[in-house]
Amino acid sequence: MMLPLYQVDAFTDHVFAGNPAAVCPLTEWLPADTMQAIAAENNLAETAFFVPRAGTAAEYELRWFTPAVEVALCGHATLATAHVLFRHLGAPAAELTFHSQSGPLHVRQQAHTGRLTLDFPAQPPRPLGPHPDGLIDGLRATPLRILAGPDLIAVFDTEAEVRALRPHMLHLAKVEYRGIIATAPGSGEIDFVSRFFGPRVGVPEDPVTGSAHTQLVPYWAERLGKTELRARQVSARGGELWCELRGERVLMSGAAVTYLKGEIEW
């Protein structure tokens, strides 16, 4: 069996940066264990699989797998999927809709910047009391405050503290959240910075995490008193996002570039 495969660097305008994702176009769903095996073989933070929705020209079913588990929401692999459809597969519309476990997700192509804009549900975090077991030992640092959404958010005072983190992944894996986000105010044109650690889902550090920003943007919008924000994820590869809080939705814009095209054979 032959299956098309694309690898795309998302939230960057050049290869070897941003967050790499694999994208596999399908005509019909493969068994879940087969998609999980492909994701494990790819060994990227996410592999996205999509199937066209019958009777529509710009709607698709979309699923995402880490090397270890299927996840309910992934931003950078959605961006990568839209890039493949626009750049390689001739998607006829300027806006695509992906139907997922997290509901309908929209991606629009910006003609004036070349960026793609994700339209995702906002997930405002809530304050959390005592530090969960494993967090401080895992981060090897003590944050100013802790918030909880789908992920645990550790808020620090400075960007330098976030950049300096050298987590102990075995301890972080004991924290009972999908991932741990470290964040702090940015400087200059950057409103806030972040890093994302997900050892529980097989991703020790994710280079650029769109789903994390569905939680970070509502928090920083309220804290900074503004709805348009520029964000940088300060991982080793790094990436930038142009964000907007629009009611109960978060808009996240970024570029994407193709690294490779090929076929899976088995």
C-alpha positions in Angstrom: 0.0 0.0 0.0 1.2 3.5 -0.9 0.3 6.6 1.1 1.3 10.2 0.4 3.3 11.9 3.1 4.3 15.5 3.5 6.5 17.0 6.2 5.9 20.7 6.9 7.6 23.2 9.2 4.8 25.2 10.8 4.8 28.7 12.4 8.0 29.6 10.5 8.9 31.0 7.0 12.0 28.8 6.6 12.9 25.1 7.0 14.7 23.8 10.0 12.6 26.0 12.3 9.1 26.1 13.7 7.3 22.9 14.5 7.5 19.9 12.0 4.4 18.0 11.4 3.7 15.0 9.1 0.5 15.2 7.0 -1.1 12.2 5.4 -4.0 12.8 2.9 -6.5 9.9 2.9 -9.6 8.9 0.9 -11.0 7.0 3.8 -10.0 6.4 7.4 -7.4 3.8 8.2 -7.7 1.8 11.4 -6.7 3.9 14.4 -3.9 1.5 15.4 -2.4 1.9 11.8 -2.5 5.7 12.1 -0.9 5.4 15.5 1.8 3.2 14.1 2.5 5.6 11.3 2.8 8.5 13.8 5.2 6.5 16.0 7.3 5.7 12.9 7.3 9.4 11.9 8.4 10.2 15.4 7.3 13.9 15.1 5.3 15.8 17.7 2.2 15.2 15.5 1.1 13.4 12.4 -2.2 14.7 10.9 -4.6 12.5 8.8 -7.5 14.0 6.9 -10.4 12.8 4.8 -12.5 15.0 2.5 -16.1 15.5 3.7 -18.5 14.1 1.1 -20.4 16.7 -0.9 -18.3 19.7 0.0 -15.3 21.3 -1.7 -13.5 22.8 1.4 -14.4 20.7 4.4 -12.4 17.8 5.8 -12.4 15.4 8.8 -9.1 15.8 10.7 -7.3 13.7 13.3 -3.9 14.1 15.0 -1.6 11.5 16.6 1.6 12.0 18.6 4.0 9.1 18.6 2.1 7.8 21.7 -1.5 8.9 21.6 -4.3 10.5 19.6 -5.0 14.1 20.7 -8.1 16.2 20.6 -6.6 19.4 19.3 -3.3 20.4 17.5 -2.6 23.8 16.1 0.6 23.4 14.2 -0.5 20.2 12.4 -3.7 21.9 11.4 -1.7 24.7 10.0 0.5 22.2 8.2 -2.5 20.4 6.8 -4.0 23.6 5.4 -0.6 24.4 3.9 -0.6 21.0 2.1 -4.1 21.6 0.8 -3.4 25.1 -0.4 0.2 24.6 -1.7 0.2 21.1 -3.1 -3.4 19.8 -3.5 -5.1 22.8 -5.1 -7.7 23.6 -2.5 -10.2 25.8 -4.4 -11.4 28.0 -1.5 -9.6 30.7 0.5 -11.0 29.2 3.7 -11.0 25.6 4.8 -13.1 23.9 7.6 -11.7 20.9 9.5 -14.1 18.8 11.6 -12.4 17.4 14.6 -12.9 16.2 18.2 -12.7 19.8 19.2 -15.5 20.9 16.8 -15.1 22.8 13.5 -11.8 24.5 13.0 -11.3 27.1 10.3 -8.1 28.1 8.4 -8.0 31.2 6.2 -5.3 32.1 3.7 -4.1 35.7 4.0 -3.4 37.1 0.5 -1.4 40.1 1.8 1.0 38.3 4.1 1.0 34.7 2.9 0.3 33.6 6.4 -2.5 31.1 7.4 -4.9 32.0 10.1 -6.3 29.4 12.5 -9.7 30.0 14.0 -9.9 27.9 17.2 -12.1 27.8 20.3 -10.7 29.8 23.2 -9.9 27.8 26.3 -9.4 30.3 29.2 -7.4 28.8 32.0 -8.5 29.0 35.7 -6.3 29.7 38.7 -5.0 26.6 40.5 -4.1 26.4 44.2 -1.3 24.2 45.4 1.4 23.1 43.0 0.6 19.6 41.6 2.9 16.8 42.6 6.0 16.7 40.4 5.7 20.2 39.0 8.4 22.0 40.9 10.8 19.0 40.7 10.0 18.6 37.1 10.5 22.3 36.1 13.4 22.7 38.5 12.0 26.2 39.1 9.2 27.8 41.0 6.6 29.8 39.0 4.8 32.9 40.2 1.4 31.3 39.7 -0.2 28.2 38.3 -3.2 28.1 36.0 -5.1 25.1 34.6 -6.8 24.4 31.3 -6.4 21.3 29.2 -2.7 21.9 30.1 -1.0 23.2 33.2 0.3 26.8 32.8 3.3 27.9 34.9 3.6 31.7 34.8 7.1 33.2 35.4 8.3 36.7 35.9 10.7 37.0 33.0 11.5 35.6 29.6 15.0 34.7 30.8 13.5 32.3 33.4 11.5 30.5 30.7 14.5 30.2 28.4 16.6 28.9 31.2 14.3 26.0 32.1 16.0 22.5 31.9 13.1 20.2 33.0 13.4 16.8 34.5 11.0 14.9 32.2 10.5 11.9 34.4 9.1 14.2 37.1 7.0 16.3 34.7 5.5 13.1 33.3 3.9 12.6 36.8 1.9 15.8 36.5 -1.6 14.7 35.5 -2.1 17.1 32.6 -1.6 16.7 28.9 1.2 19.1 29.0 3.0 21.8 31.0 3.3 25.3 29.5 5.8 27.8 30.9 5.1 31.4 30.0 6.3 35.0 30.8 6.0 38.5 29.4 7.9 39.2 26.3 9.8 42.3 25.2 9.8 44.7 22.3 7.2 43.6 19.7 6.6 40.3 21.5 3.8 40.4 24.1 4.5 37.0 25.7 6.8 33.9 25.3 6.2 30.3 26.1 7.6 26.7 26.0 5.6 23.5 26.0 6.5 20.2 27.6 4.4 17.0 27.0 6.3 13.9 28.2 3.0 12.3 29.2 1.9 12.2 25.5 5.4 11.3 24.1 6.5 14.9 23.3 9.3 16.0 25.7 9.3 19.6 24.3 7.1 20.7 21.5 8.8 23.5 19.3 5.7 25.6 18.6 2.2 24.7 20.1 -0.9 26.2 18.6 -3.3 24.5 21.0 -1.4 26.0 24.0 -2.2 29.5 22.6 -5.9 28.9 22.9 -5.2 29.0 26.6 -2.4 31.6 26.7 -4.1 34.2 24.5 -7.1 34.6 26.8 -4.8 34.9 29.8 -2.4 37.4 28.4 -5.2 39.4 26.7 -6.8 40.0 30.1 -3.5 40.6 31.9 -2.2 43.0 29.2 -5.6 44.7 28.4 -5.3 44.1 24.7 -6.9 41.6 22.2 -4.2 41.5 19.5 -1.0 39.9 20.7 2.3 38.7 19.2 3.7 35.6 20.7 7.0 33.7 20.4 7.6 30.1 21.5 11.2 30.1 22.7 12.2 26.5 22.1 15.4 25.6 20.3 13.7 25.7 16.9 11.4 28.6 17.8 8.4 30.1 16.1 6.1 33.2 16.0 2.4 33.6 16.1 0.2 36.6 15.5 -2.8 36.2 17.8 -6.2 37.8 18.4 -8.8 37.0 21.0 -12.2 37.4 19.3 -14.9 36.6 21.8 -14.9 32.9 22.4 -12.4 32.2 19.6 -8.7 32.6 19.3 -7.2 33.5 15.9 -3.5 32.4 15.4 -1.6 33.3 12.2 1.7 31.9 11.0 3.7 30.8 8.0 4.5 27.2 6.9 7.0 25.7 4.5 7.3 22.2 3.0 10.4 20.2 4.0 9.7 17.0 2.1 7.2 15.1 0.0 7.2 11.3 -0.3 5.2 8.1 0.1 4.8 5.5 2.8 5.0 2.0 1.6 3.9 -1.1 3.4 
